[in-house]
Amino acid sequence: MRYNLFTVLSLVVTGVLSISLIRLVCSARAAIPSTTRSLSRRSKRAIRLLT
C-alpha cells in the first residue's frame, strides 16, 4: 500500500513540474496538451530545455 501511494504521488509531482516548466519556458498561456505533444516529437529540444 505504501509503495502504491509513493508511486502515485511521484507521478503527480512529475506532472505538476512538467506543466510548470512548460508554462515557464513557453508562456503562461501555453496549451499544455499541444506543447507536450510537440516536445514528445522533439525529444532533444525537451532535454535541452531541462539542462
DSSP file (Angstrom, degrees, kcal/mol; ACC not computed):
  #  RESIDUE AA STRUCTURE BP1 BP2  ACC     N-H-->O    O-->H-N    N-H-->O    O-->H-N    TCO  KAPPA ALPHA  PHI   PSI    X-CA   Y-CA   Z-CA
    1    1 A M     >        0   0    0      0, 0.0     4,-2.0     0, 0.0     5,-0.2   0.000 360.0 360.0 360.0 -43.1    0.0    0.0    0.0
    2    2 A R  H  >  +     0   0    0      1,-0.2     4,-2.2     2,-0.2     5,-0.2   0.894 360.0  52.3 -63.9 -39.9    2.8    2.4    0.9
    3    3 A Y  H  > S+     0   0    0      1,-0.2     4,-2.4     2,-0.2    -1,-0.2   0.903 108.0  51.2 -63.5 -42.0    4.6    1.7   -2.4
    4    4 A N  H  > S+     0   0    0      1,-0.2     4,-2.4     2,-0.2    -1,-0.2   0.895 109.5  50.1 -63.4 -40.3    1.5    2.5   -4.4
    5    5 A L  H  X S+     0   0    0     -4,-2.0     4,-2.6     2,-0.2    -1,-0.2   0.914 110.8  49.6 -64.1 -42.7    0.9    5.8   -2.6
    6    6 A F  H  X S+     0   0    0     -4,-2.2     4,-2.4     2,-0.2    -2,-0.2   0.908 111.2  49.6 -62.2 -42.4    4.6    6.8   -3.3
    7    7 A T  H  X S+     0   0    0     -4,-2.4     4,-1.9     2,-0.2    -2,-0.2   0.918 112.3  47.0 -63.7 -44.3    4.2    5.9   -6.9
    8    8 A V  H  X S+     0   0    0     -4,-2.4     4,-2.1     1,-0.2    -2,-0.2   0.925 113.3  48.4 -64.5 -44.6    1.0    7.9   -7.3
    9    9 A L  H  X S+     0   0    0     -4,-2.6     4,-2.5     1,-0.2    -1,-0.2   0.880 109.8  52.0 -65.5 -37.2    2.5   10.9   -5.5
   10   10 A S  H  X S+     0   0    0     -4,-2.4     4,-2.3     2,-0.2    -1,-0.2   0.877 109.3  50.5 -67.5 -35.4    5.6   10.8   -7.6
   11   11 A L  H  X S+     0   0    0     -4,-1.9     4,-2.2     2,-0.2    -2,-0.2   0.890 110.9  49.2 -66.7 -38.8    3.6   10.8  -10.8
   12   12 A V  H  X S+     0   0    0     -4,-2.1     4,-2.5     2,-0.2    -2,-0.2   0.928 112.0  47.8 -65.4 -45.1    1.6   13.8   -9.6
   13   13 A V  H  X S+     0   0    0     -4,-2.5     4,-2.5     1,-0.2    -2,-0.2   0.908 111.2  51.2 -63.2 -41.8    4.7   15.7   -8.7
   14   14 A T  H  X S+     0   0    0     -4,-2.3     4,-2.2     1,-0.2    -1,-0.2   0.909 111.0  48.5 -61.6 -42.6    6.2   14.9  -12.1
   15   15 A G  H  X S+     0   0    0     -4,-2.2     4,-2.2     2,-0.2    -2,-0.2   0.911 111.8  48.2 -64.0 -43.2    3.1   16.1  -13.8
   16   16 A V  H  X S+     0   0    0     -4,-2.5     4,-2.3     1,-0.2    -2,-0.2   0.910 112.5  49.1 -65.0 -42.0    3.0   19.3  -11.9
   17   17 A L  H  X S+     0   0    0     -4,-2.5     4,-2.4     2,-0.2    -2,-0.2   0.893 110.6  50.0 -65.6 -39.3    6.7   20.0  -12.5
   18   18 A S  H  X S+     0   0    0     -4,-2.2     4,-2.2     2,-0.2    -1,-0.2   0.905 111.9  47.5 -67.7 -39.8    6.4   19.4  -16.2
   19   19 A I  H  X S+     0   0    0     -4,-2.2     4,-2.4     2,-0.2    -2,-0.2   0.905 112.3  50.3 -65.5 -40.6    3.4   21.7  -16.5
   20   20 A S  H  X S+     0   0    0     -4,-2.3     4,-2.1     2,-0.2    -2,-0.2   0.900 110.3  49.9 -63.7 -40.4    5.2   24.4  -14.5
   21   21 A L  H  X S+     0   0    0     -4,-2.4     4,-2.6     2,-0.2     5,-0.3   0.907 110.2  50.0 -65.3 -41.7    8.2   24.0  -16.8
   22   22 A I  H  X>S+     0   0    0     -4,-2.2     4,-2.6     1,-0.2     5,-0.9   0.926 112.8  46.9 -62.0 -44.4    6.1   24.4  -19.9
   23   23 A R  H  <5S+     0   0    0     -4,-2.4    -1,-0.2     1,-0.2    -2,-0.2   0.853 113.9  48.6 -67.2 -33.6    4.5   27.5  -18.6
   24   24 A L  H  <5S+     0   0    0     -4,-2.1    -2,-0.2    -5,-0.2    -1,-0.2   0.920 121.5  32.6 -70.7 -44.3    7.8   28.9  -17.5
   25   25 A V  H  <5S+     0   0    0     -4,-2.6    -2,-0.2    -5,-0.2    -3,-0.2   0.925 130.8  28.5 -82.4 -47.0    9.6   28.3  -20.8
   26   26 A C  T  <5S-     0   0    0     -4,-2.6     2,-0.3    -5,-0.3    -3,-0.2   0.984 119.7 -74.8 -81.9 -64.7    6.8   28.7  -23.4
   27   27 A S    > < -     0   0    0     -5,-0.9     3,-1.3     1,-0.1    -1,-0.3  -0.891  34.2 -97.1 175.7 166.0    4.4   31.1  -21.8
   28   28 A A  T 3  S+     0   0    0     -2,-0.3    -5,-0.1     1,-0.3    -4,-0.1   0.769 123.2  49.0 -68.9 -23.9    1.7   31.2  -19.0
   29   29 A R  T 3  S+     0   0    0     -6,-0.1    -1,-0.3     2,-0.1    -6,-0.1   0.202  80.1 139.1-100.7  16.2   -1.0   30.7  -21.6
   30   30 A A    <   -     0   0    0     -3,-1.3     2,-0.8     1,-0.1    -7,-0.1  -0.324  61.4-116.8 -63.1 139.3    0.6   27.8  -23.4
   31   31 A A     >  -     0   0    0      1,-0.2     4,-2.3     2,-0.0     5,-0.2  -0.697  25.8-154.8 -77.7 111.0   -1.7   25.0  -24.4
   32   32 A I  H  > S+     0   0    0     -2,-0.8     4,-2.6     1,-0.2     5,-0.2   0.899  85.7  49.3 -60.7 -47.6   -0.4   22.1  -22.3
   33   33 A P  H  > S+     0   0    0      0, 0.0     4,-1.9     0, 0.0    -1,-0.2   0.925 115.2  43.0 -61.6 -43.8   -1.6   19.2  -24.5
   34   34 A S  H  > S+     0   0    0      2,-0.2     4,-2.2     1,-0.2    -2,-0.2   0.874 114.4  51.2 -70.9 -34.3   -0.2   20.6  -27.8
   35   35 A T  H  X S+     0   0    0     -4,-2.3     4,-2.5     2,-0.2     5,-0.2   0.914 110.4  47.9 -67.9 -42.1    3.1   21.6  -26.1
   36   36 A T  H  X S+     0   0    0     -4,-2.6     4,-1.9    -5,-0.2    -1,-0.2   0.871 111.4  51.7 -67.3 -34.3    3.6   18.2  -24.6
   37   37 A R  H  X S+     0   0    0     -4,-1.9     4,-1.4    -5,-0.2    -2,-0.2   0.925 111.7  46.2 -65.5 -43.2    2.9   16.6  -28.0
   38   38 A S  H  X S+     0   0    0     -4,-2.2     4,-1.3     1,-0.2    -2,-0.2   0.888 113.5  48.7 -68.5 -36.9    5.3   18.8  -29.8
   39   39 A L  H  < S+     0   0    0     -4,-2.5     7,-0.4     1,-0.2    -1,-0.2   0.828 107.3  55.7 -71.3 -29.7    8.0   18.2  -27.2
   40   40 A S  H  < S+     0   0    0     -4,-1.9     3,-0.4     1,-0.2    -1,-0.2   0.830 108.0  48.6 -71.2 -29.4    7.5   14.5  -27.3
   41   41 A R  H  < S+     0   0    0     -4,-1.4     2,-0.6     1,-0.3    -1,-0.2   0.804 117.2  43.1 -76.3 -28.5    8.1   14.5  -31.0
   42   42 A R    >X  +     0   0    0     -4,-1.3     4,-1.6     1,-0.2     3,-0.5  -0.685  69.3 166.1-115.9  76.3   11.3   16.6  -30.5
   43   43 A S  H 3> S+     0   0    0     -2,-0.6     4,-2.2    -3,-0.4     5,-0.2   0.814  72.0  59.5 -65.7 -31.0   12.9   14.9  -27.5
   44   44 A K  H 3> S+     0   0    0      1,-0.2     4,-2.2     2,-0.2    -1,-0.2   0.880 105.2  50.2 -66.0 -35.4   16.2   16.6  -27.9
   45   45 A R  H <> S+     0   0    0     -3,-0.5     4,-2.1     2,-0.2    -1,-0.2   0.900 109.0  51.5 -67.7 -39.6   14.6   20.0  -27.5
   46   46 A A  H  X S+     0   0    0     -4,-1.6     4,-1.2    -7,-0.4    -2,-0.2   0.902 111.1  47.6 -63.4 -40.2   12.8   18.9  -24.4
   47   47 A I  H  X S+     0   0    0     -4,-2.2     4,-1.5     1,-0.2    -2,-0.2   0.896 109.7  53.5 -67.8 -39.1   16.1   17.7  -22.9
   48   48 A R  H  < S+     0   0    0     -4,-2.2    -2,-0.2     1,-0.2    -1,-0.2   0.874 105.8  53.6 -62.4 -37.2   17.8   21.0  -23.9
   49   49 A L  H  < S+     0   0    0     -4,-2.1    -1,-0.2     1,-0.2    -2,-0.2   0.837 109.4  49.2 -65.9 -31.5   15.0   22.9  -22.0
   50   50 A L  H  <        0   0    0     -4,-1.2    -1,-0.2     1,-0.2    -2,-0.2   0.776 360.0 360.0 -79.2 -26.4   15.7   20.9  -18.9
   51   51 A T     <        0   0    0     -4,-1.5    -1,-0.2    -5,-0.1    -2,-0.2   0.446 360.0 360.0-101.1 360.0   19.5   21.3  -18.9
